[in-house]
């Protein structure tokens, strides 16, 4: 992946660029390339975004070119930024299909898609990934504290390039826990106001 002239070339192949020329967007993306393309290192802002996520989609491709997308979730912080180029997470035991692991064994190229519905933000990350088995120390480091899941192995993702999408067409949705907390606070405020109204009525009686 490092052989690309620009980091964005990981996605903007010659075929893609030809389509951009035909459809009128190549000039704007050429300006991005003049600035070096997309970022290849994890910035503090990206690290904070990653740390806040409770969900991620991991895309891989098998040796025949067949793509596959797998969802992974956990508490905030289950995705851990290990350094400015690496992300790791504990891979919890699931349905034992091992499609992602098989794909990565044939083709290490991978892609992470992160979306924050509440703030209508999404991040695309290109890179490579590998599965690490039988490393108890690393698994313990990446396992979320007090999370009820059985960790099976580790997935390490090396970042090649990343880009942030605009919020257009992202529906705004909120975590159930955040909604419940907001409603609980509303109910407490209503209760306090009702008590105050009752007190004022008693004072006027």
C-alpha positions as CSV (number, residue, x, y, z in Angstrom):
1,X,0.0,0.0,0.0
2,X,2.9,2.3,0.6
3,X,3.7,2.2,-3.2
4,X,0.9,4.7,-3.9
5,X,1.8,8.2,-5.1
6,X,-0.9,9.5,-2.7
7,X,-2.5,7.9,0.4
8,X,-5.9,8.4,-1.3
9,X,-4.8,6.1,-4.1
10,X,-5.7,3.2,-1.9
11,X,-9.2,4.0,-3.0
12,X,-8.8,6.2,-6.0
13,X,-7.6,3.7,-8.6
14,X,-7.0,4.7,-12.2
15,X,-10.5,3.4,-13.0
16,X,-12.0,5.4,-10.2
17,X,-10.1,8.5,-11.3
18,X,-11.3,8.1,-14.9
19,X,-14.9,8.0,-13.6
20,X,-14.3,11.1,-11.5
21,X,-13.0,12.8,-14.7
22,X,-16.1,11.7,-16.6
23,X,-18.5,12.8,-13.8
24,X,-16.8,16.1,-13.0
25,X,-15.3,15.5,-9.5
26,X,-11.6,14.8,-10.4
27,X,-10.5,18.4,-10.1
28,X,-11.6,18.7,-6.5
29,X,-9.9,15.4,-5.5
30,X,-6.8,16.4,-7.4
31,X,-6.5,19.3,-5.0
32,X,-6.7,16.9,-2.1
33,X,-3.8,15.0,-3.8
34,X,-1.8,18.2,-4.1
35,X,-2.0,18.5,-0.3
36,X,-0.7,14.9,0.0
37,X,-3.9,12.9,-0.1
38,X,-5.7,11.6,3.0
39,X,-4.0,11.4,6.4
40,X,-2.1,8.2,7.1
41,X,-1.6,8.7,10.8
42,X,-4.1,8.6,13.7
43,X,-4.6,12.1,14.9
44,X,-5.7,13.0,18.5
45,X,-9.2,13.8,17.1
46,X,-9.5,10.5,15.3
47,X,-8.2,8.7,18.4
48,X,-11.0,10.3,20.5
49,X,-13.6,9.4,17.9
50,X,-12.4,5.7,17.8
51,X,-12.3,5.5,21.6
52,X,-16.0,6.7,21.8
53,X,-17.4,4.1,19.4
54,X,-19.4,1.1,20.5
55,X,-19.7,-0.4,17.1
56,X,-17.5,-1.0,14.0
57,X,-17.8,-2.7,10.6
58,X,-14.7,-4.7,9.4
59,X,-14.5,-5.5,5.7
60,X,-12.2,-8.1,4.3
61,X,-11.8,-9.9,1.0
62,X,-11.0,-13.6,0.3
63,X,-8.5,-14.9,-2.2
64,X,-11.2,-15.0,-4.9
65,X,-12.0,-11.3,-4.4
66,X,-15.3,-11.9,-2.6
67,X,-15.9,-9.1,0.0
68,X,-17.3,-9.7,3.5
69,X,-18.4,-7.3,6.2
70,X,-18.4,-8.3,9.9
71,X,-19.8,-6.2,12.7
72,X,-18.0,-5.9,16.0
73,X,-19.3,-4.1,19.1
74,X,-18.5,-3.5,22.7
75,X,-18.4,-0.7,25.4
76,X,-16.8,2.6,24.6
77,X,-13.0,1.9,24.4
78,X,-13.3,-1.6,23.1
79,X,-11.5,-0.3,20.0
80,X,-8.0,0.7,21.2
81,X,-5.6,3.0,19.5
82,X,-2.2,1.4,20.1
83,X,0.0,4.0,18.3
84,X,-0.4,6.5,15.5
85,X,-0.7,3.7,13.0
86,X,-2.3,0.8,14.8
87,X,-5.8,-0.1,16.2
88,X,-6.5,-3.3,18.1
89,X,-9.4,-5.0,19.7
90,X,-10.3,-8.3,21.4
91,X,-12.2,-10.6,19.0
92,X,-15.0,-12.1,21.0
93,X,-16.2,-15.7,20.5
94,X,-19.1,-15.8,18.1
95,X,-20.7,-18.3,15.6
96,X,-17.4,-20.0,14.8
97,X,-17.6,-19.3,11.0
98,X,-14.1,-17.6,11.0
99,X,-14.8,-16.0,7.6
100,X,-12.8,-12.8,8.6
101,X,-9.9,-14.8,9.9
102,X,-9.8,-16.9,6.7
103,X,-10.0,-13.9,4.5
104,X,-7.2,-12.2,6.3
105,X,-5.0,-15.3,6.0
106,X,-5.5,-15.1,2.2
107,X,-5.5,-11.3,1.8
108,X,-4.4,-8.9,4.6
109,X,-6.1,-5.9,3.1
110,X,-8.9,-4.7,5.3
111,X,-11.2,-1.7,5.9
112,X,-12.9,-0.2,9.0
113,X,-16.1,1.8,8.8
114,X,-17.1,3.7,11.9
115,X,-20.4,5.7,12.2
116,X,-21.6,7.8,15.0
117,X,-25.4,8.3,14.4
118,X,-25.9,10.7,17.3
119,X,-23.4,13.2,15.9
120,X,-23.9,12.2,12.3
121,X,-20.2,11.4,11.6
122,X,-18.5,8.6,9.8
123,X,-14.9,7.6,9.3
124,X,-13.4,5.3,6.6
125,X,-10.1,3.6,7.4
126,X,-8.1,1.6,4.9
127,X,-5.2,-0.7,5.9
128,X,-4.2,-4.2,6.7
129,X,-5.2,-6.5,9.5
130,X,-4.0,-9.7,11.1
131,X,-5.3,-12.1,13.7
132,X,-3.2,-12.8,16.8
133,X,-3.9,-16.0,18.6
134,X,-2.4,-17.3,21.9
135,X,-1.2,-14.0,23.2
136,X,-2.8,-13.8,26.6
137,X,-1.0,-10.6,27.6
138,X,-2.2,-8.7,24.6
139,X,-5.7,-10.1,24.9
140,X,-5.9,-9.0,28.5
141,X,-4.7,-5.5,27.5
142,X,-7.4,-5.2,24.9
143,X,-10.3,-6.8,26.8
144,X,-12.8,-4.2,28.1
145,X,-13.0,-4.2,31.8
146,X,-16.0,-6.0,33.3
147,X,-17.5,-6.7,29.9
148,X,-19.4,-10.0,29.7
149,X,-18.0,-11.6,26.6
150,X,-15.5,-14.4,26.0
151,X,-12.4,-13.1,24.2
152,X,-11.0,-15.6,21.7
153,X,-8.2,-13.8,19.9
154,X,-7.0,-10.3,18.9
155,X,-7.3,-8.4,15.6
156,X,-4.6,-5.8,14.9
157,X,-5.3,-3.2,12.2
158,X,-2.6,-1.1,10.6
159,X,-3.8,2.2,9.2
160,X,-2.8,3.1,5.6
161,X,-5.2,6.0,5.0
162,X,-8.4,7.4,6.4
163,X,-11.0,9.9,5.4
164,X,-14.0,11.6,7.1
165,X,-17.3,11.7,5.2
166,X,-19.8,14.6,5.3
167,X,-22.9,14.0,7.5
168,X,-25.3,14.1,4.5
169,X,-28.0,11.4,4.6
170,X,-26.9,10.0,8.0
171,X,-30.0,9.5,10.1
172,X,-29.7,10.8,13.6
173,X,-30.1,8.0,16.1
174,X,-29.2,7.8,19.8
175,X,-28.0,5.0,22.1
176,X,-30.8,3.5,24.2
177,X,-28.7,4.1,27.4
178,X,-28.3,7.8,26.5
179,X,-32.1,8.2,25.8
180,X,-32.9,6.4,29.1
181,X,-30.6,8.7,31.0
182,X,-32.1,11.8,29.4
183,X,-35.7,10.6,30.2
184,X,-34.7,9.8,33.7
185,X,-33.3,13.3,34.2
186,X,-36.5,14.8,32.7
187,X,-38.7,12.7,35.0
188,X,-36.7,13.9,38.0
189,X,-37.2,17.5,36.9
190,X,-40.9,17.0,36.5
191,X,-41.1,15.5,40.0
192,X,-39.3,18.5,41.5
193,X,-41.6,20.9,39.7
194,X,-44.7,19.0,40.8
195,X,-43.4,19.1,44.4
196,X,-42.8,22.8,44.1
197,X,-46.3,23.4,42.7
198,X,-47.8,21.4,45.6
199,X,-45.8,23.4,48.1
200,X,-46.9,26.7,46.6
201,X,-50.6,25.6,46.7
202,X,-50.3,24.6,50.3
203,X,-48.8,28.0,51.1
204,X,-51.7,29.8,49.4
205,X,-54.4,27.7,51.1
